[in-house]
Amino acid sequence: MEAFNPIERAREVEKIVVKGDQRLYYKFRYQEYYNGVATADTIGCNILCAYCWNYARNQNPAATKGAVFKTPGEVAIRLNGICEKKRINTVRISGAEPFLGEASTKHLAEVLKLCKGREFIIETNGLMLGFKPELIDLIKPFKPYVRLTIKGDSNDQFEKVTGAKGEFFDYQLEAYHELKMRHVETGIAIMPEFVSYRTIKSMVQHQIETEGLIPYGGIGKRLKERGIEKYK
């Protein structure tokens, strides 16, 4: 795979998965993560992590079967409905990158607004927040919890893991500092098989959550093709 510019890819992907105030979603479900969470699965990411469980859909979002454009109101109805049925109060959007640009961020902000009173977890790689930090201001009023997953511990490792050019690695760290400066509640997560805990700790000075690799189909092949070895 030839390394790509993730900022340009974000713009291209956003044109596919966002139409007006609507974004493509393909599933709504209850999961046991976070002590019970209502999840909206969307598609469209600005990177292509070798170990991503949703790799095929994010590689070619336009070809995803069953994906439907949903307004923020429709998304909120589904998430709030799951919360009421399961008697939980936590929601999230998963499967892709929520921040691809202004249009996708405005869509997310409206979902946040309509899920008022819920604990809303936003999972992101942070690249667009580091590149265009004013996007943070669109979601800050709704007090979400931002779970920033850092995809490498150096330019080279970032490029191998994500497929994106290594020079863009620092935008993830910029996102952390911008979120902190704006007093947005933020968590840091890494996959220690591919990211050095000690190295990231020295970069962000923040408590770090670790998540283990789940060997979904195709992951082993992609890791081998990119020359990625697990850390001992």
N, CA and C atoms as a LAMMPS dump frame, in Angstrom:
ITEM: TIMESTEP
0
ITEM: NUMBER OF ATOMS
696
ITEM: BOX BOUNDS ff ff ff
-5.0000000000000000e+02 5.0000000000000000e+02
-5.0000000000000000e+02 5.0000000000000000e+02
-5.0000000000000000e+02 5.0000000000000000e+02
ITEM: ATOMS id mol type element x y z
1 1 1 N 0.837 -1.199 0
2 1 2 C 0 0 0
3 1 3 C 0.878 1.257 0
4 2 1 N 0.582 2.167 -0.916
5 2 2 C 1.301 3.434 -0.946
6 2 3 C 0.714 4.37 0.103
7 3 1 N 1.594 4.958 0.935
8 3 2 C 1.124 5.835 2.009
9 3 3 C 0.355 7.017 1.431
10 4 1 N -0.736 7.397 2.119
11 4 2 C -1.614 8.453 1.636
12 4 3 C -1.704 9.597 2.645
13 5 1 N -2.242 10.71 2.174
14 5 2 C -2.473 11.886 3.022
15 5 3 C -3.833 11.719 3.71
16 6 1 N -3.87 11.539 5.034
17 6 2 C -5.142 11.285 5.724
18 6 3 C -6.079 12.481 5.765
19 7 1 N -5.527 13.679 5.61
20 7 2 C -6.376 14.87 5.593
21 7 3 C -7.137 14.929 4.274
22 8 1 N -6.441 14.653 3.186
23 8 2 C -7.1 14.62 1.885
24 8 3 C -8.103 13.469 1.828
25 9 1 N -7.721 12.334 2.393
26 9 2 C -8.635 11.189 2.4
27 9 3 C -9.897 11.515 3.205
28 10 1 N -9.74 12.238 4.315
29 10 2 C -10.901 12.618 5.131
30 10 3 C -11.893 13.428 4.297
31 11 1 N -11.383 14.359 3.521
32 11 2 C -12.253 15.188 2.679
33 11 3 C -12.969 14.353 1.628
34 12 1 N -12.231 13.426 1.015
35 12 2 C -12.813 12.578 -0.017
36 12 3 C -13.879 11.652 0.569
37 13 1 N -13.576 11.061 1.711
38 13 2 C -14.505 10.131 2.338
39 13 3 C -15.75 10.859 2.838
40 14 1 N -15.57 12.061 3.384
41 14 2 C -16.718 12.806 3.896
42 14 3 C -17.73 13.076 2.789
43 15 1 N -17.25 13.316 1.572
44 15 2 C -18.152 13.561 0.444
45 15 3 C -19.02 12.34 0.137
46 16 1 N -18.505 11.154 0.483
47 16 2 C -19.225 9.91 0.218
48 16 3 C -20.219 9.586 1.329
49 17 1 N -19.792 9.776 2.573
50 17 2 C -20.594 9.281 3.705
51 17 3 C -21.466 10.349 4.36
52 18 1 N -21.337 11.597 3.946
53 18 2 C -22.164 12.674 4.5
54 18 3 C -22.903 13.369 3.355
55 19 1 N -24.208 13.524 3.548
56 19 2 C -25.052 14.204 2.56
57 19 3 C -25.956 15.172 3.305
58 20 1 N -25.669 16.463 3.179
59 20 2 C -26.425 17.438 3.96
60 20 3 C -26.151 17.222 5.433
61 21 1 N -27.229 17.022 6.226
62 21 2 C -27.038 16.768 7.65
63 21 3 C -27.076 15.268 7.966
64 22 1 N -27.063 14.445 6.913
65 22 2 C -27.164 12.997 7.103
66 22 3 C -25.805 12.311 6.941
67 23 1 N -25.652 11.184 7.66
68 23 2 C -24.449 10.358 7.514
69 23 3 C -24.863 8.899 7.352
70 24 1 N -24.001 8.14 6.684
71 24 2 C -24.275 6.724 6.466
72 24 3 C -24.077 5.907 7.742
73 25 1 N -25.061 5.08 8.06
74 25 2 C -24.983 4.121 9.173
75 25 3 C -25.461 2.771 8.657
76 26 1 N -24.954 1.701 9.251
77 26 2 C -25.406 0.387 8.804
78 26 3 C -25.922 -0.501 9.929
79 27 1 N -25.805 -0.053 11.191
80 27 2 C -26.283 -0.888 12.285
81 27 3 C -26.447 -0.061 13.558
82 28 1 N -27.441 -0.423 14.361
83 28 2 C -27.629 0.119 15.71
84 28 3 C -27.776 -1.074 16.644
85 29 1 N -27.052 -1.072 17.772
86 29 2 C -27.054 -2.261 18.629
87 29 3 C -26.669 -1.935 20.065
88 30 1 N -27.025 -2.866 20.929
89 30 2 C -26.587 -2.817 22.325
90 30 3 C -25.317 -3.649 22.44
91 31 1 N -24.335 -3.128 23.22
92 31 2 C -23.105 -3.867 23.496
93 31 3 C -22.793 -3.783 24.989
94 32 1 N -21.994 -4.721 25.453
95 32 2 C -21.684 -4.773 26.874
96 32 3 C -20.484 -3.924 27.267
97 33 1 N -19.809 -3.314 26.305
98 33 2 C -18.706 -2.421 26.628
99 33 3 C -19.2 -1.257 27.481
100 34 1 N -18.295 -0.67 28.256
101 34 2 C -18.623 0.497 29.094
102 34 3 C -19.807 0.216 30.029
103 35 1 N -19.923 -1.005 30.492
104 35 2 C -21.02 -1.407 31.379
105 35 3 C -22.388 -1.277 30.72
106 36 1 N -22.403 -1.433 29.423
107 36 2 C -23.646 -1.341 28.655
108 36 3 C -23.681 -0.061 27.846
109 37 1 N -23.721 -0.191 26.517
110 37 2 C -23.685 0.997 25.665
111 37 3 C -24.551 0.784 24.424
112 38 1 N -25.25 1.84 24.045
113 38 2 C -26.001 1.849 22.786
114 38 3 C -25.049 2.34 21.701
115 39 1 N -24.886 1.552 20.648
116 39 2 C -23.884 1.857 19.623
117 39 3 C -24.526 2.077 18.268
118 40 1 N -24.11 3.145 17.602
119 40 2 C -24.477 3.398 16.213
120 40 3 C -23.232 3.134 15.375
121 41 1 N -23.318 2.158 14.471
122 41 2 C -22.165 1.818 13.625
123 41 3 C -22.241 2.578 12.31
124 42 1 N -21.2 3.363 12.059
125 42 2 C -21.13 4.145 10.836
126 42 3 C -19.93 3.683 10.011
127 43 1 N -19.705 4.318 8.891
128 43 2 C -18.574 3.976 8.032
129 43 3 C -17.897 5.246 7.557
130 44 1 N -16.631 5.092 7.134
131 44 2 C -15.878 6.212 6.599
132 44 3 C -14.775 6.653 7.532
133 45 1 N -13.529 6.353 7.164
134 45 2 C -12.397 6.715 8.014
135 45 3 C -11.288 7.315 7.166
136 46 1 N -10.497 8.181 7.778
137 46 2 C -9.393 8.823 7.056
138 46 3 C -8.096 8.031 7.128
139 47 1 N -8.089 6.911 7.87
140 47 2 C -6.944 6.011 7.893
141 47 3 C -7.439 4.583 7.697
142 48 1 N -6.495 3.67 7.47
143 48 2 C -6.843 2.267 7.248
144 48 3 C -5.928 1.396 8.106
145 49 1 N -6.264 1.296 9.384
146 49 2 C -5.43 0.532 10.312
147 49 3 C -5.431 -0.945 9.94
148 50 1 N -4.267 -1.555 9.963
149 50 2 C -4.126 -2.959 9.569
150 50 3 C -4.985 -3.877 10.421
151 51 1 N -5.197 -3.504 11.692
152 51 2 C -5.945 -4.382 12.605
153 51 3 C -7.401 -3.962 12.783
154 52 1 N -7.899 -3.074 11.943
155 52 2 C -9.279 -2.582 12.088
156 52 3 C -10.299 -3.68 11.822
157 53 1 N -11.276 -3.815 12.728
158 53 2 C -12.32 -4.822 12.556
159 53 3 C -13.304 -4.449 11.447
160 54 1 N -13.313 -3.171 11.076
161 54 2 C -14.256 -2.679 10.067
162 54 3 C -13.522 -2.262 8.794
163 55 1 N -12.395 -2.907 8.526
164 55 2 C -11.487 -2.499 7.455
165 55 3 C -12.172 -2.441 6.085
166 56 1 N -12.866 -3.496 5.715
167 56 2 C -13.437 -3.568 4.37
168 56 3 C -14.438 -2.445 4.106
169 57 1 N -15.291 -2.17 5.093
170 57 2 C -16.285 -1.101 4.913
171 57 3 C -15.601 0.26 4.806
172 58 1 N -14.574 0.49 5.602
173 58 2 C -13.897 1.784 5.576
174 58 3 C -12.993 1.94 4.36
175 59 1 N -12.534 0.823 3.819
176 59 2 C -11.709 0.883 2.614
177 59 3 C -12.537 1.348 1.418
178 60 1 N -13.783 0.915 1.378
179 60 2 C -14.659 1.278 0.261
180 60 3 C -16.068 1.539 0.783
181 61 1 N -16.285 2.663 1.465
182 61 2 C -17.585 2.926 2.101
183 61 3 C -18.757 2.983 1.137
184 62 1 N -18.508 3.381 -0.099
185 62 2 C -19.592 3.504 -1.067
186 62 3 C -20.195 2.148 -1.417
187 63 1 N -19.432 1.083 -1.185
188 63 2 C -19.889 -0.255 -1.557
189 63 3 C -20.513 -1.018 -0.391
190 64 1 N -20.65 -0.395 0.753
191 64 2 C -21.182 -1.08 1.934
192 64 3 C -22.668 -1.378 1.768
193 65 1 N -22.999 -2.653 1.804
194 65 2 C -24.392 -3.068 1.663
195 65 3 C -25.177 -2.762 2.935
196 66 1 N -26.385 -2.296 2.76
197 66 2 C -27.262 -2.052 3.895
198 66 3 C -27.054 -0.719 4.585
199 67 1 N -26.075 0.067 4.154
200 67 2 C -25.835 1.376 4.77
201 67 3 C -26.908 2.363 4.308
202 68 1 N -27.412 3.153 5.258
203 68 2 C -28.492 4.097 4.968
204 68 3 C -28.148 5.463 5.551
205 69 1 N -28.432 6.516 4.796
206 69 2 C -28.212 7.861 5.325
207 69 3 C -29.247 8.144 6.408
208 70 1 N -28.762 8.626 7.551
209 70 2 C -29.629 8.928 8.682
210 70 3 C -29.414 10.371 9.134
211 71 1 N -30.514 11.045 9.466
212 71 2 C -30.407 12.38 10.047
213 71 3 C -29.983 12.25 11.508
214 72 1 N -29.488 13.322 12.111
215 72 2 C -29.165 13.271 13.542
216 72 3 C -30.37 12.845 14.381
217 73 1 N -31.552 13.301 14
218 73 2 C -32.754 12.934 14.74
219 73 3 C -33.028 11.447 14.69
220 74 1 N -32.84 10.854 13.534
221 74 2 C -33.058 9.416 13.387
222 74 3 C -32.043 8.614 14.19
223 75 1 N -30.801 9.083 14.191
224 75 2 C -29.751 8.409 14.968
225 75 3 C -30.069 8.49 16.456
226 76 1 N -30.454 9.676 16.906
227 76 2 C -30.754 9.879 18.325
228 76 3 C -31.937 9.022 18.767
229 77 1 N -32.955 8.903 17.926
230 77 2 C -34.122 8.073 18.269
231 77 3 C -33.7 6.627 18.483
232 78 1 N -32.836 6.123 17.61
233 78 2 C -32.393 4.739 17.738
234 78 3 C -31.542 4.543 18.997
235 79 1 N -30.617 5.474 19.252
236 79 2 C -29.747 5.356 20.422
237 79 3 C -30.535 5.504 21.723
238 80 1 N -31.397 6.497 21.782
239 80 2 C -32.207 6.701 22.987
240 80 3 C -33.158 5.522 23.218
241 81 1 N -33.657 4.948 22.135
242 81 2 C -34.544 3.802 22.26
243 81 3 C -33.835 2.598 22.866
244 82 1 N -32.603 2.356 22.437
245 82 2 C -31.816 1.253 22.999
246 82 3 C -31.548 1.495 24.477
247 83 1 N -31.225 2.736 24.813
248 83 2 C -30.956 3.081 26.221
249 83 3 C -32.179 2.806 27.092
250 84 1 N -33.332 3.205 26.612
251 84 2 C -34.559 3.001 27.391
252 84 3 C -34.895 1.515 27.526
253 85 1 N -34.717 0.769 26.446
254 85 2 C -35.032 -0.66 26.472
255 85 3 C -34.099 -1.413 27.409
256 86 1 N -32.811 -1.066 27.381
257 86 2 C -31.808 -1.785 28.17
258 86 3 C -31.525 -1.126 29.531
259 87 1 N -32.186 0.006 29.772
260 87 2 C -32.013 0.736 31.022
261 87 3 C -30.544 1.109 31.27
262 88 1 N -29.955 1.723 30.264
263 88 2 C -28.58 2.208 30.344
264 88 3 C -28.58 3.686 29.991
265 89 1 N -27.416 4.329 30.111
266 89 2 C -27.365 5.767 29.839
267 89 3 C -26.13 6.167 29.036
268 90 1 N -25.454 5.187 28.416
269 90 2 C -24.228 5.464 27.673
270 90 3 C -24.431 5.162 26.201
271 91 1 N -23.98 6.076 25.345
272 91 2 C -24.099 5.891 23.894
273 91 3 C -22.761 6.186 23.233
274 92 1 N -22.609 5.664 22.03
275 92 2 C -21.399 5.948 21.266
276 92 3 C -21.655 5.72 19.788
277 93 1 N -20.788 6.289 18.955
278 93 2 C -20.762 6.026 17.528
279 93 3 C -19.453 5.302 17.259
280 94 1 N -19.515 4.176 16.562
281 94 2 C -18.335 3.339 16.377
282 94 3 C -18.215 2.902 14.926
283 95 1 N -17.104 2.225 14.626
284 95 2 C -16.912 1.633 13.307
285 95 3 C -16.143 2.484 12.324
286 96 1 N -16.001 3.78 12.61
287 96 2 C -15.353 4.682 11.665
288 96 3 C -14.873 5.932 12.405
289 97 1 N -14.415 6.908 11.651
290 97 2 C -13.945 8.159 12.252
291 97 3 C -15.075 9.192 12.263
292 98 1 N -15.478 9.685 13.433
293 98 2 C -16.58 10.657 13.493
294 98 3 C -16.212 12.034 12.962
295 99 1 N -14.916 12.383 13.01
296 99 2 C -14.477 13.721 12.584
297 99 3 C -13.745 13.628 11.249
298 100 1 N -14.471 13.883 10.168
299 100 2 C -13.851 13.909 8.84
300 100 3 C -13.745 15.32 8.287
301 101 1 N -14.465 16.229 8.908
302 101 2 C -14.496 17.616 8.459
303 101 3 C -15.647 18.317 9.141
304 102 1 N -15.989 19.488 8.661
305 102 2 C -17.032 20.281 9.309
306 102 3 C -18.407 19.633 9.191
307 103 1 N -18.74 19.062 8.036
308 103 2 C -20.07 18.484 7.84
309 103 3 C -20.319 17.31 8.773
310 104 1 N -19.36 16.404 8.863
311 104 2 C -19.527 15.245 9.739
312 104 3 C -19.532 15.656 11.201
313 105 1 N -18.765 16.683 11.541
314 105 2 C -18.723 17.15 12.926
315 105 3 C -20.027 17.828 13.313
316 106 1 N -20.615 18.588 12.408
317 106 2 C -21.913 19.214 12.68
318 106 3 C -22.996 18.15 12.857
319 107 1 N -22.929 17.107 12.054
320 107 2 C -23.871 15.995 12.208
321 107 3 C -23.725 15.387 13.602
322 108 1 N -22.487 15.129 14.003
323 108 2 C -22.225 14.553 15.325
324 108 3 C -22.701 15.477 16.435
325 109 1 N -22.445 16.769 16.296
326 109 2 C -22.861 17.727 17.317
327 109 3 C -24.373 17.713 17.511
328 110 1 N -25.114 17.562 16.429
329 110 2 C -26.575 17.53 16.53
330 110 3 C -27.04 16.239 17.207
331 111 1 N -26.354 15.126 16.92
332 111 2 C -26.679 13.868 17.608
333 111 3 C -26.438 14.03 19.105
334 112 1 N -25.31 14.637 19.448
335 112 2 C -25.001 14.904 20.854
336 112 3 C -26.109 15.717 21.512
337 113 1 N -26.54 16.757 20.837
338 113 2 C -27.578 17.64 21.36
339 113 3 C -28.868 16.866 21.624
340 114 1 N -29.214 15.959 20.712
341 114 2 C -30.468 15.217 20.813
342 114 3 C -30.373 14.027 21.768
343 115 1 N -29.171 13.713 22.199
344 115 2 C -28.974 12.669 23.218
345 115 3 C -28.645 13.312 24.566
346 116 1 N -29.21 14.472 24.798
347 116 2 C -28.961 15.228 26.02
348 116 3 C -29.244 14.38 27.256
349 117 1 N -28.319 14.452 28.195
350 117 2 C -28.479 13.695 29.43
351 117 3 C -27.817 12.333 29.393
352 118 1 N -27.392 11.913 28.203
353 118 2 C -26.679 10.644 28.076
354 118 3 C -25.168 10.854 28.243
355 119 1 N -24.48 9.818 28.682
356 119 2 C -23.015 9.831 28.642
357 119 3 C -22.622 9.454 27.218
358 120 1 N -22.031 10.388 26.501
359 120 2 C -21.73 10.169 25.088
360 120 3 C -20.221 10.005 24.91
361 121 1 N -19.824 8.831 24.414
362 121 2 C -18.413 8.527 24.191
363 121 3 C -18.105 8.683 22.709
364 122 1 N -17.131 9.531 22.401
365 122 2 C -16.707 9.718 21.015
366 122 3 C -15.331 9.075 20.853
367 123 1 N -15.248 8.06 20.003
368 123 2 C -13.985 7.382 19.741
369 123 3 C -13.379 7.971 18.469
370 124 1 N -12.13 8.417 18.538
371 124 2 C -11.518 9.108 17.405
372 124 3 C -10.018 8.865 17.341
373 125 1 N -9.473 8.961 16.139
374 125 2 C -8.01 8.931 15.998
375 125 3 C -7.411 10.327 16.167
376 126 1 N -8.262 11.345 16.179
377 126 2 C -7.823 12.702 16.495
378 126 3 C -7.131 13.469 15.393
379 127 1 N -6.887 12.87 14.255
380 127 2 C -6.117 13.55 13.214
381 127 3 C -6.755 14.865 12.764
382 128 1 N -8.059 14.827 12.508
383 128 2 C -8.718 16.049 12.056
384 128 3 C -8.851 17.078 13.165
385 129 1 N -8.934 16.621 14.411
386 129 2 C -8.997 17.563 15.539
387 129 3 C -7.666 18.266 15.73
388 130 1 N -6.576 17.562 15.442
389 130 2 C -5.264 18.192 15.514
390 130 3 C -5.019 19.127 14.354
391 131 1 N -5.523 18.749 13.181
392 131 2 C -5.346 19.561 11.985
393 131 3 C -6.251 20.785 11.997
394 132 1 N -7.487 20.606 12.475
395 132 2 C -8.475 21.684 12.475
396 132 3 C -9.149 21.73 13.842
397 133 1 N -8.453 22.231 14.864
398 133 2 C -8.965 22.16 16.243
399 133 3 C -10.262 22.902 16.494
400 134 1 N -10.635 23.81 15.603
401 134 2 C -11.911 24.515 15.795
402 134 3 C -13.102 23.559 15.706
403 135 1 N -12.888 22.363 15.161
404 135 2 C -13.96 21.35 15.143
405 135 3 C -14.358 20.969 16.567
406 136 1 N -13.405 21.023 17.471
407 136 2 C -13.683 20.681 18.869
408 136 3 C -14.74 21.601 19.451
409 137 1 N -14.723 22.861 19.03
410 137 2 C -15.664 23.838 19.575
411 137 3 C -17.114 23.51 19.218
412 138 1 N -17.313 22.732 18.155
413 138 2 C -18.672 22.365 17.751
414 138 3 C -19.288 21.322 18.679
415 139 1 N -18.429 20.493 19.301
416 139 2 C -18.973 19.425 20.163
417 139 3 C -18.774 19.723 21.656
418 140 1 N -17.92 20.67 21.974
419 140 2 C -17.621 20.979 23.38
420 140 3 C -18.856 21.331 24.214
421 141 1 N -19.826 22.109 23.697
422 141 2 C -20.974 22.499 24.534
423 141 3 C -21.786 21.316 25.071
424 142 1 N -21.654 20.146 24.442
425 142 2 C -22.478 19.004 24.827
426 142 3 C -21.754 18.044 25.774
427 143 1 N -20.549 18.439 26.177
428 143 2 C -19.776 17.739 27.211
429 143 3 C -19.612 16.227 26.959
430 144 1 N -19.102 15.86 25.784
431 144 2 C -18.865 14.437 25.533
432 144 3 C -17.575 13.964 26.2
433 145 1 N -17.388 12.669 26.217
434 145 2 C -16.111 12.08 26.62
435 145 3 C -15.417 11.638 25.339
436 146 1 N -14.229 12.171 25.075
437 146 2 C -13.507 11.858 23.854
438 146 3 C -12.435 10.812 24.154
439 147 1 N -12.555 9.665 23.519
440 147 2 C -11.578 8.584 23.683
441 147 3 C -10.642 8.622 22.478
442 148 1 N -9.462 9.178 22.695
443 148 2 C -8.478 9.369 21.635
444 148 3 C -7.563 8.151 21.566
445 149 1 N -7.636 7.421 20.469
446 149 2 C -6.81 6.228 20.296
447 149 3 C -5.608 6.577 19.433
448 150 1 N -4.429 6.497 20.015
449 150 2 C -3.193 6.853 19.32
450 150 3 C -2.665 5.626 18.588
451 151 1 N -2.387 5.798 17.297
452 151 2 C -2.132 4.67 16.409
453 151 3 C -0.659 4.344 16.151
454 152 1 N 0.224 4.938 16.905
455 152 2 C 1.64 4.643 16.728
456 152 3 C 2.443 5.387 17.769
457 153 1 N 3.739 5.139 17.826
458 153 2 C 4.59 5.865 18.767
459 153 3 C 5.735 6.581 18.055
460 154 1 N 5.666 6.58 16.718
461 154 2 C 6.66 7.264 15.886
462 154 3 C 6.051 7.439 14.505
463 155 1 N 6.682 8.277 13.695
464 155 2 C 6.18 8.471 12.331
465 155 3 C 6.161 7.16 11.556
466 156 1 N 7.232 6.39 11.699
467 156 2 C 7.353 5.146 10.941
468 156 3 C 6.293 4.123 11.359
469 157 1 N 6.115 3.958 12.662
470 157 2 C 5.142 2.983 13.129
471 157 3 C 3.716 3.416 12.786
472 158 1 N 3.45 4.699 12.888
473 158 2 C 2.139 5.241 12.518
474 158 3 C 1.827 4.919 11.059
475 159 1 N 2.807 5.106 10.188
476 159 2 C 2.6 4.851 8.764
477 159 3 C 2.323 3.371 8.499
478 160 1 N 3.06 2.508 9.17
479 160 2 C 2.851 1.072 8.987
480 160 3 C 1.464 0.65 9.466
481 161 1 N 1.078 1.136 10.629
482 161 2 C -0.202 0.73 11.222
483 161 3 C -1.386 1.274 10.438
484 162 1 N -1.342 2.557 10.077
485 162 2 C -2.516 3.225 9.507
486 162 3 C -2.561 3.274 7.991
487 163 1 N -1.413 3.137 7.339
488 163 2 C -1.352 3.307 5.898
489 163 3 C -1.205 4.755 5.477
490 164 1 N -1.322 5.667 6.44
491 164 2 C -1.192 7.098 6.156
492 164 3 C 0.268 7.538 6.295
493 165 1 N 0.623 8.629 5.654
494 165 2 C 2.003 9.127 5.702
495 165 3 C 2.409 9.443 7.137
496 166 1 N 3.598 9.001 7.512
497 166 2 C 4.074 9.14 8.879
498 166 3 C 4.164 10.565 9.382
499 167 1 N 4.342 11.509 8.486
500 167 2 C 4.482 12.91 8.885
501 167 3 C 3.234 13.456 9.567
502 168 1 N 2.101 12.74 9.444
503 168 2 C 0.851 13.209 10.043
504 168 3 C 0.635 12.673 11.461
505 169 1 N 1.558 11.879 11.953
506 169 2 C 1.44 11.297 13.287
507 169 3 C 1.21 12.354 14.369
508 170 1 N 1.939 13.457 14.286
509 170 2 C 1.877 14.472 15.341
510 170 3 C 0.518 15.13 15.491
511 171 1 N -0.339 15.035 14.477
512 171 2 C -1.666 15.63 14.603
513 171 3 C -2.47 14.948 15.711
514 172 1 N -2.185 13.68 15.995
515 172 2 C -2.861 13.008 17.095
516 172 3 C -2.464 13.634 18.43
517 173 1 N -1.205 13.956 18.573
518 173 2 C -0.734 14.597 19.807
519 173 3 C -1.271 16.022 19.907
520 174 1 N -1.361 16.693 18.763
521 174 2 C -1.945 18.036 18.752
522 174 3 C -3.401 17.985 19.211
523 175 1 N -4.11 16.951 18.79
524 175 2 C -5.503 16.8 19.194
525 175 3 C -5.615 16.687 20.703
526 176 1 N -4.737 15.904 21.303
527 176 2 C -4.745 15.749 22.762
528 176 3 C -4.563 17.1 23.446
529 177 1 N -3.581 17.867 23.007
530 177 2 C -3.309 19.161 23.639
531 177 3 C -4.449 20.15 23.422
532 178 1 N -5.062 20.119 22.238
533 178 2 C -6.181 21.021 21.965
534 178 3 C -7.397 20.657 22.805
535 179 1 N -7.663 19.369 22.954
536 179 2 C -8.787 18.928 23.793
537 179 3 C -8.555 19.317 25.25
538 180 1 N -7.338 19.124 25.709
539 180 2 C -6.995 19.464 27.092
540 180 3 C -7.126 20.97 27.324
541 181 1 N -6.657 21.76 26.371
542 181 2 C -6.707 23.216 26.482
543 181 3 C -8.153 23.714 26.546
544 182 1 N -9.04 22.991 25.85
545 182 2 C -10.451 23.383 25.819
546 182 3 C -11.264 22.725 26.937
547 183 1 N -10.593 21.999 27.802
548 183 2 C -11.223 21.35 28.966
549 183 3 C -12.313 20.366 28.559
550 184 1 N -12.05 19.619 27.486
551 184 2 C -12.945 18.549 27.067
552 184 3 C -12.434 17.259 27.711
553 185 1 N -13.32 16.543 28.39
554 185 2 C -12.897 15.312 29.059
555 185 3 C -12.369 14.319 28.027
556 186 1 N -11.142 13.859 28.259
557 186 2 C -10.462 13.051 27.254
558 186 3 C -9.768 11.852 27.882
559 187 1 N -9.819 10.724 27.183
560 187 2 C -9.066 9.541 27.568
561 187 3 C -8.129 9.164 26.434
562 188 1 N -7.011 8.546 26.77
563 188 2 C -6.045 8.09 25.78
564 188 3 C -6.044 6.57 25.77
565 189 1 N -6.09 5.986 24.577
566 189 2 C -6.047 4.534 24.455
567 189 3 C -4.989 4.136 23.432
568 190 1 N -4.339 3.01 23.681
569 190 2 C -3.367 2.472 22.729
570 190 3 C -3.528 0.955 22.651
571 191 1 N -2.984 0.378 21.596
572 191 2 C -2.88 -1.067 21.486
573 191 3 C -1.404 -1.412 21.72
574 192 1 N -1.053 -1.925 22.902
575 192 2 C 0.349 -2.103 23.274
576 192 3 C 1.114 -3.101 22.415
577 193 1 N 0.412 -3.931 21.644
578 193 2 C 1.124 -4.818 20.723
579 193 3 C 1.884 -4.029 19.657
580 194 1 N 1.43 -2.794 19.395
581 194 2 C 2.027 -2.006 18.316
582 194 3 C 2.456 -0.604 18.742
583 195 1 N 2.156 -0.237 19.975
584 195 2 C 2.468 1.113 20.459
585 195 3 C 3.131 1.008 21.831
586 196 1 N 4.244 1.678 21.997
587 196 2 C 4.971 1.644 23.266
588 196 3 C 4.268 2.506 24.314
589 197 1 N 3.839 1.863 25.389
590 197 2 C 3.195 2.584 26.487
591 197 3 C 4.12 3.67 27.028
592 198 1 N 5.363 3.322 27.255
593 198 2 C 6.328 4.264 27.839
594 198 3 C 6.542 5.478 26.943
595 199 1 N 6.634 5.224 25.64
596 199 2 C 6.861 6.334 24.705
597 199 3 C 5.678 7.286 24.678
598 200 1 N 4.474 6.749 24.584
599 200 2 C 3.291 7.607 24.544
600 200 3 C 3.108 8.338 25.866
601 201 1 N 3.389 7.666 26.957
602 201 2 C 3.279 8.293 28.274
603 201 3 C 4.158 9.531 28.362
604 202 1 N 5.336 9.458 27.772
605 202 2 C 6.256 10.603 27.797
606 202 3 C 5.761 11.734 26.906
607 203 1 N 4.901 11.413 25.952
608 203 2 C 4.406 12.417 25.011
609 203 3 C 3.162 13.139 25.506
610 204 1 N 2.288 12.44 26.226
611 204 2 C 1.003 13.034 26.589
612 204 3 C 0.82 13.29 28.081
613 205 1 N 1.64 12.661 28.946
614 205 2 C 1.529 12.888 30.391
615 205 3 C 0.091 12.709 30.863
616 206 1 N -0.478 11.567 30.534
617 206 2 C -1.891 11.316 30.808
618 206 3 C -2.066 9.835 31.097
619 207 1 N -3.078 9.51 31.882
620 207 2 C -3.373 8.099 32.114
621 207 3 C -3.74 7.439 30.79
622 208 1 N -3.212 6.233 30.568
623 208 2 C -3.395 5.565 29.287
624 208 3 C -4.115 4.232 29.462
625 209 1 N -5.152 4.052 28.667
626 209 2 C -5.903 2.798 28.644
627 209 3 C -5.31 1.913 27.545
628 210 1 N -5.228 0.613 27.801
629 210 2 C -4.738 -0.302 26.782
630 210 3 C -5.859 -1.235 26.338
631 211 1 N -5.815 -1.607 25.076
632 211 2 C -6.791 -2.549 24.542
633 211 3 C -6.041 -3.61 23.744
634 212 1 N -6.455 -4.867 23.89
635 212 2 C -5.75 -5.95 23.235
636 212 3 C -6.202 -6.184 21.807
637 213 1 N -5.326 -6.79 21.034
638 213 2 C -5.622 -7.108 19.646
639 213 3 C -6.599 -8.276 19.565
640 214 1 N -7.66 -8.105 18.777
641 214 2 C -8.587 -9.193 18.487
642 214 3 C -8.339 -9.615 17.034
643 215 1 N -7.963 -10.864 16.803
644 215 2 C -7.553 -11.306 15.454
645 215 3 C -8.719 -11.549 14.504
646 216 1 N -9.391 -10.487 14.101
647 216 2 C -10.458 -10.618 13.121
648 216 3 C -9.879 -11.09 11.787
649 217 1 N -10.725 -11.628 10.933
650 217 2 C -10.274 -12.138 9.644
651 217 3 C -9.539 -11.107 8.809
652 218 1 N -8.419 -11.504 8.227
653 218 2 C -7.649 -10.627 7.348
654 218 3 C -6.591 -9.806 8.045
655 219 1 N -6.641 -9.723 9.365
656 219 2 C -5.7 -8.878 10.093
657 219 3 C -4.266 -9.398 9.968
658 220 1 N -4.096 -10.705 10.171
659 220 2 C -2.758 -11.283 10.093
660 220 3 C -2.1 -11.022 8.749
661 221 1 N -2.86 -11.163 7.684
662 221 2 C -2.345 -10.921 6.337
663 221 3 C -1.929 -9.473 6.157
664 222 1 N -2.756 -8.56 6.632
665 222 2 C -2.425 -7.132 6.476
666 222 3 C -1.197 -6.746 7.294
667 223 1 N -1.095 -7.28 8.496
668 223 2 C 0.081 -6.991 9.321
669 223 3 C 1.354 -7.462 8.614
670 224 1 N 1.3 -8.644 8.033
671 224 2 C 2.455 -9.201 7.336
672 224 3 C 2.808 -8.373 6.111
673 225 1 N 1.786 -7.966 5.362
674 225 2 C 2.016 -7.178 4.143
675 225 3 C 2.67 -5.835 4.464
676 226 1 N 2.35 -5.281 5.624
677 226 2 C 2.916 -3.972 5.982
678 226 3 C 4.207 -4.095 6.802
679 227 1 N 4.617 -5.318 7.069
680 227 2 C 5.862 -5.52 7.812
681 227 3 C 5.746 -5.112 9.269
682 228 1 N 4.555 -5.301 9.842
683 228 2 C 4.334 -4.914 11.237
684 228 3 C 4.529 -6.12 12.143
685 229 1 N 5.393 -5.974 13.12
686 229 2 C 5.601 -7.022 14.108
687 229 3 C 5.085 -6.554 15.454
688 230 1 N 4.54 -7.484 16.224
689 230 2 C 4.058 -7.146 17.56
690 230 3 C 5.224 -6.817 18.477
691 231 1 N 5.013 -5.881 19.369
692 231 2 C 5.994 -5.598 20.406
693 231 3 C 6 -6.75 21.383
694 232 1 N 7.174 -7.091 21.866
695 232 2 C 7.287 -8.178 22.858
696 232 3 C 6.785 -7.702 24.211
